[in-house]
Amino acid sequence: MAVNVEILEKLERKITLSLPVAVITAEVETRLRRLAKQVKIDGFRPGKVPSKVVAQMYGASVQYEVMNDKVGEAFSLAANEAQLRVAGAPQLTEKEGAPEGELLFDAVFEVYPEVKLGDVASVEVEKLSADVTEEAIDKTVDILRKQRRTFAQRPAVEAAVDGDRATIDFLGTIDGVAFEGGKADAFQFLVGDGQMLKEFEDAVRGMKTGESKTFPLSFPEDYHGKDVAGKTADFMVTVIKLEAAAMPAIDEEFVKSLGVAEHTVDALRADIRTNLQREVKARLQARNKQAAMDGLVAKAELDLPSAAVQAELDRMVVRARADLKQRGVKDADKAPIPDDVFRPQAERRVRLGLVVAELVRAENLQATPDQIKAHITEMAASYERPEDVVKWYTGDQSRMAEVEAVVIENNVTEFVLGKAKVSDKVVDFDELMAQQ
């Protein structure tokens, strides 16, 4: 029988569902008989509970379950018959005035939109590239040396310089009153490392062991401590100990300590280059993918199904609360998180997902098994035991689905970059690595 679909507004539709009362009644009776064989009620042997007693105790809940199931089945059949792509669960309302022996329900729901992709050739994309330079390798070697530096106490006559590890006592006050987090004893920090505010480091730099100093410090307006943000404090600092850093030499022992197979400096630099190239490739792919997706979405025309946006909002709020809980926030599961906080991001995700899905369908950009395998192999290459990583991915369907989604996005990116108006831009290595 043909299904009558009423168009309400944009993506909103309505269909009327008809259910025979006899079908509902028969299913309720069947489930109650099945339940009578399972329930345990005081005063009755198992399987011997009278049907009237079971109906009194469980009839309402069974009726509710049957109605939900049967209405859901009827809606699915009607939607399939009308070839509708339903976005989200329908809102169901029982109608009055149904014919005798029938129940009528109005189902109001949204459908997925028609997506007009626009002309991909008119999309403008800035494609970034970057090189791993010798300077970048030098900086990485220096970072590795700093991670393995040692410290030796400075003589009392020597002053603090950048790179020293200073042990200090300090007390901060605002208008003569100490504040939370403004006091510490035997506190250690590396001078010039950016761990402390610049004015604090400037004050300690040049001090000697045993010296004390009082100085003003202005907290930035955006300082994480809201109680002191934008205020000026007076600090008294006493240097307890100064230790000078000793950097390890770049030699065979140093390379050996890093676990490089060949204990040579050239092997170390080659290993660093490989790792940096892998990281640069991943960051460039992410940046270029973002640019391609932004250009693709900008040209597309579609209405957003509010149900899909709300579902994405709900997922984002759940993840936000889980993150707060992991950070130790009390009652994180009850934290008020307004939808508006995530709405723009949720709308963009839904819009992007619909646009990408349409392009994948139209241009046959699905991920192939060989592509998925190659992507997993590439990711696993950076681990000590790549074969274990491959097994970890291939042994779980959800993880494989995640890889497939990434490969599809890569296919879409390559397609867009191959058709769009692309302008190339070389980005500085440090700039690329600094951005998250």
C-alpha positions in Angstrom: 0.0 0.0 0.0 1.3 3.4 -0.9 2.5 5.6 2.0 1.2 9.2 2.1 4.1 11.5 3.0 3.2 15.0 4.0 5.9 17.7 3.6 5.8 20.1 6.6 8.8 22.4 6.5 12.2 22.0 4.7 13.4 18.5 5.9 10.4 17.8 8.2 7.9 15.1 7.1 4.8 13.4 8.5 3.2 10.1 7.9 0.3 8.5 9.6 0.7 4.9 10.9 -2.2 2.5 11.4 -2.0 -0.5 13.8 -4.7 -3.1 14.2 -5.7 -3.4 17.9 -6.0 -7.2 17.5 -2.3 -7.4 16.6 -1.3 -5.4 19.7 -3.6 -7.5 22.0 -2.3 -10.8 20.6 1.3 -9.8 21.0 0.7 -8.6 24.6 -0.9 -11.9 25.5 2.0 -13.9 23.9 4.5 -12.0 25.9 2.6 -12.3 29.2 2.3 -16.1 28.7 6.1 -16.2 28.1 6.7 -14.1 31.1 4.5 -16.3 33.3 6.9 -19.2 32.8 9.9 -17.1 33.9 8.8 -14.8 36.8 9.1 -15.7 40.4 6.4 -14.6 42.7 6.1 -15.4 46.4 3.3 -18.0 47.1 3.5 -19.6 43.6 5.7 -22.3 42.2 7.8 -21.3 39.1 5.8 -21.6 36.0 2.5 -21.8 37.9 1.7 -18.1 38.4 -1.9 -17.4 37.2 -2.2 -15.3 34.1 -4.4 -12.8 35.9 -1.7 -12.2 38.5 1.0 -11.7 35.8 -1.3 -9.4 33.9 -1.9 -7.3 37.0 1.8 -7.0 37.8 3.3 -6.7 34.3 0.4 -5.9 32.0 1.1 -2.1 31.7 4.8 -2.4 31.1 4.3 -5.2 28.5 1.6 -3.1 26.8 4.1 -0.2 26.6 6.9 -2.3 25.2 4.6 -3.9 22.6 3.2 -0.5 21.5 6.8 0.9 21.1 7.9 -2.2 19.2 4.9 -2.3 16.8 4.9 1.4 16.1 8.6 1.3 15.5 8.2 -1.6 13.1 5.3 0.2 11.3 7.3 3.3 10.9 10.3 1.5 9.5 8.2 -0.3 7.0 6.5 2.9 5.9 9.8 4.8 5.6 11.3 2.0 3.5 8.2 1.8 1.4 8.4 5.6 0.7 12.2 5.3 0.2 12.9 7.9 2.8 16.3 8.5 4.4 15.2 9.2 8.0 17.4 11.5 10.1 16.8 10.8 13.8 14.0 9.2 15.7 10.4 10.3 14.9 8.1 12.1 17.3 5.0 9.9 17.7 1.5 11.2 18.6 -1.6 9.1 18.9 -4.5 10.4 16.8 -8.1 10.5 17.9 -11.0 9.3 15.9 -9.4 6.2 14.6 -11.7 3.6 12.9 -12.9 0.8 15.2 -10.3 -1.8 15.8 -7.4 0.4 14.8 -4.9 2.8 16.4 -3.6 5.8 14.4 -0.3 7.6 15.1 1.2 10.6 13.5 5.0 10.3 13.0 6.8 13.6 12.5 10.5 13.3 11.5 13.3 14.7 9.4 14.9 13.3 6.3 18.4 13.7 5.1 18.8 16.6 2.7 19.6 16.7 -1.0 23.2 17.8 -1.2 24.3 20.1 -4.1 28.0 19.9 -4.2 28.7 22.8 -6.4 31.6 23.1 -8.8 34.7 21.6 -7.2 36.9 23.2 -9.9 35.9 26.6 -8.6 37.1 25.8 -5.0 40.2 27.8 -4.0 42.6 26.0 -1.8 46.0 27.0 -0.4 48.2 23.9 -0.3 51.0 23.9 2.2 54.4 22.2 2.0 57.4 22.2 4.3 60.9 20.7 4.4 62.9 19.1 7.1 66.1 21.2 7.2 69.4 20.6 8.8 68.6 23.3 11.2 65.5 21.4 12.3 67.6 18.3 12.9 70.1 20.4 14.9 67.2 21.7 17.1 65.9 18.2 17.7 69.4 17.0 18.7 69.6 19.9 21.2 66.2 18.9 22.6 67.5 15.4 23.1 70.6 16.7 24.8 68.6 18.8 27.2 66.5 15.8 28.1 69.7 14.1 29.2 71.6 17.0 30.8 73.0 16.8 34.3 73.3 19.5 36.9 76.2 20.5 39.3 76.0 23.0 42.0 77.4 26.4 41.3 79.9 28.1 43.6 78.2 30.8 45.8 80.0 33.6 44.0 78.5 32.7 40.6 75.2 34.3 39.5 72.2 32.5 37.9 72.2 32.3 34.1 69.8 30.8 31.6 69.8 27.1 31.7 70.5 26.9 35.4 68.3 25.0 37.8 67.4 27.3 40.6 66.0 26.2 44.0 64.2 29.1 45.6 61.8 30.1 48.4 59.2 32.7 47.4 56.3 34.6 48.8 53.9 36.8 46.9 51.4 39.3 48.3 48.8 41.7 46.9 48.2 44.8 49.0 50.1 43.0 51.8 48.0 39.9 51.8 49.3 36.5 50.7 47.3 34.7 48.0 46.8 31.1 47.1 49.6 29.7 45.0 51.8 32.6 45.8 54.1 30.8 48.3 56.6 27.9 47.9 59.6 26.5 49.7 62.5 24.8 47.9 60.8 25.3 44.6 62.8 24.3 41.5 62.7 25.8 38.0 64.9 26.2 35.0 65.9 29.8 34.4 65.0 31.0 30.9 62.9 27.9 30.2 59.6 29.8 30.2 58.2 27.9 33.1 57.7 31.1 35.1 56.5 34.5 34.0 59.1 36.7 32.3 59.3 39.2 35.1 59.9 36.4 37.6 62.7 34.9 35.6 64.2 38.3 35.0 64.4 38.9 38.7 66.1 35.6 39.5 68.5 35.8 36.6 71.8 37.3 38.0 71.0 36.4 41.7 73.5 34.4 43.7 73.0 31.6 46.2 71.8 33.0 49.6 70.6 36.3 48.1 67.1 37.7 48.5 65.2 40.1 46.4 61.8 41.8 46.5 60.2 42.9 43.2 56.8 43.7 41.7 55.2 41.4 39.2 52.1 42.2 37.0 50.0 39.2 36.2 48.5 39.2 32.6 44.8 39.9 32.2 44.4 36.4 30.8 46.4 34.6 33.5 44.9 31.2 34.4 44.6 32.2 38.1 41.5 34.4 38.0 42.0 35.7 41.5 45.3 37.4 40.5 44.8 38.0 36.8 45.4 41.6 35.9 46.8 42.5 39.4 50.3 43.5 40.5 51.9 41.4 43.3 55.0 42.0 45.4 57.3 38.9 45.5 60.2 38.2 47.8 62.6 35.5 46.5 65.5 33.8 48.2 67.9 31.7 46.2 68.6 28.4 48.1 70.8 26.7 45.5 71.9 27.2 41.9 72.9 24.3 39.6 74.6 24.7 36.3 73.6 22.4 33.4 76.1 20.1 31.7 75.0 19.0 28.2 76.1 15.6 27.0 78.6 15.5 24.1 77.2 14.3 20.7 79.2 11.1 20.5 78.8 7.4 20.3 77.7 7.0 23.9 75.0 9.7 23.5 73.7 8.0 20.3 73.7 4.6 22.1 71.7 6.0 25.0 68.9 6.9 22.5 68.6 3.4 21.2 69.7 4.0 17.7 70.8 0.8 16.0 74.0 2.2 14.5 75.9 4.1 17.2 77.0 6.9 14.9 76.0 10.6 14.7 75.0 10.2 11.1 72.7 7.3 12.0 71.1 9.5 14.7 70.6 12.4 12.3 69.1 10.0 9.7 66.7 8.6 12.3 65.7 12.1 13.4 65.1 13.1 9.8 62.9 10.1 9.2 60.8 10.8 12.3 60.5 14.5 11.5 59.5 13.8 7.9 56.8 11.5 9.2 55.5 14.2 11.6 55.7 16.9 8.9 53.8 14.7 6.5 51.0 14.1 9.0 50.7 17.8 9.9 50.6 18.9 6.3 48.0 16.3 5.5 45.9 17.6 8.4 46.2 21.2 7.4 45.7 20.5 3.6 42.7 18.3 4.4 41.2 21.0 6.5 41.6 23.5 3.7 40.2 21.2 1.1 37.2 20.3 3.3 36.5 24.0 4.1 36.5 24.8 0.4 34.3 21.9 -0.5 31.7 22.8 2.2 31.7 26.5 1.2 30.5 25.5 -2.3 27.8 23.0 -1.2 24.2 23.8 -0.7 22.1 21.8 1.8 19.7 22.1 4.8 20.9 20.7 8.1 18.6 18.1 9.8 18.2 19.4 13.3 18.0 15.9 14.7 21.4 15.1 13.4 22.8 18.3 14.8 21.3 17.5 18.2 22.7 14.0 18.2 26.2 15.4 17.4 25.7 18.0 20.2 24.8 15.3 22.6 27.9 13.3 21.7 30.1 16.3 22.2 28.6 17.1 25.6 29.1 13.5 26.7 32.8 13.7 25.6 33.2 17.1 27.3 31.9 15.7 30.6 34.1 12.6 30.3 37.1 14.9 29.8 36.2 16.9 32.9 35.8 13.7 34.9 39.2 12.5 33.8 40.7 15.8 35.0 39.2 15.2 38.4 36.4 17.8 38.2 33.8 17.0 40.9 30.3 16.1 39.7 31.5 16.4 36.1 28.5 14.3 34.9 26.2 17.1 36.1 28.2 20.0 34.9 26.0 22.5 33.0 27.2 22.6 29.4 24.9 24.8 27.2 24.4 23.5 23.6 25.4 26.8 22.2 29.0 26.1 23.3 29.3 23.4 20.8 26.6 24.2 18.3 28.8 25.8 15.5 31.2 22.9 15.7 28.3 20.4 15.7 26.7 22.0 12.7 30.0 22.0 10.8 30.6 18.4 11.5 27.1 17.4 10.3 27.4 19.6 7.2 30.9 18.2 6.4 29.8 14.6 6.9 26.8 15.0 4.5 28.9 16.8 1.9 31.7 14.2 2.1 29.3 11.3 1.9 27.7 12.8 -1.2 31.0 13.3 -2.9 32.2 9.8 -2.0 29.0 8.4 -3.5 29.1 10.6 -6.6 32.8 10.0 -7.4 33.3 6.5 -6.1 35.9 7.6 -3.5 35.3 4.6 -1.1 38.4 3.2 0.7 39.8 0.1 -0.9 41.3 -2.8 1.1 44.7 -2.0 -0.3 44.4 1.6 0.8 43.3 0.6 4.3 46.2 -1.9 4.6 48.7 0.6 3.4 47.5 3.3 5.9 47.8 0.9 8.8 51.3 -0.2 7.7 52.4 3.4 7.5 51.0 4.2 11.0 52.6 1.1 12.5 56.1 1.9 11.0 56.8 4.4 13.7 56.5 1.8 16.5 59.1 -0.6 17.9 56.9 -3.6 17.0 54.9 -2.7 13.9 53.4 -6.2 13.6 51.7 -5.8 16.9 50.2 -2.5 15.9 48.9 -4.0 12.7 47.2 -6.8 14.7 45.8 -4.3 17.1 44.0 -2.5 14.2 43.0 -5.5 12.1 41.7 -7.4 15.2 38.9 -4.9 15.9 36.1 -3.8 13.6 35.6 -0.4 15.2 39.3 0.4 14.9 39.2 -0.7 11.2 36.1 1.5 10.7 38.1 4.5 12.0 41.0 3.8 9.6 38.5 3.4 6.8 37.0 6.8 7.6 40.5 8.4 7.6 41.3 6.8 4.2 38.0 8.1 2.7 38.8 11.6 4.0 42.2 11.3 2.3 40.6 10.2 -0.9 38.3 13.2 -0.8 41.2 15.6 -0.1 43.2 14.3 -3.0 40.1 14.5 -5.3 39.5 18.1 -4.3 43.1 19.1 -4.6 43.2 17.5 -8.0 40.3 19.5 -9.3 40.4 22.8 -7.3 42.3 26.0 -7.9 45.3 25.3 -5.8 47.9 27.8 -4.8 51.1 26.4 -3.3 52.7 27.9 -0.1 55.9 26.8 1.6 55.5 27.1 5.4 58.4 27.4 7.8 59.2 24.2 9.7 59.0 25.8 13.1 55.7 27.5 12.3 54.2 24.1 11.2 55.4 22.3 14.3 54.2 25.0 16.7 50.6 24.8 15.5 48.4 22.2 17.1 
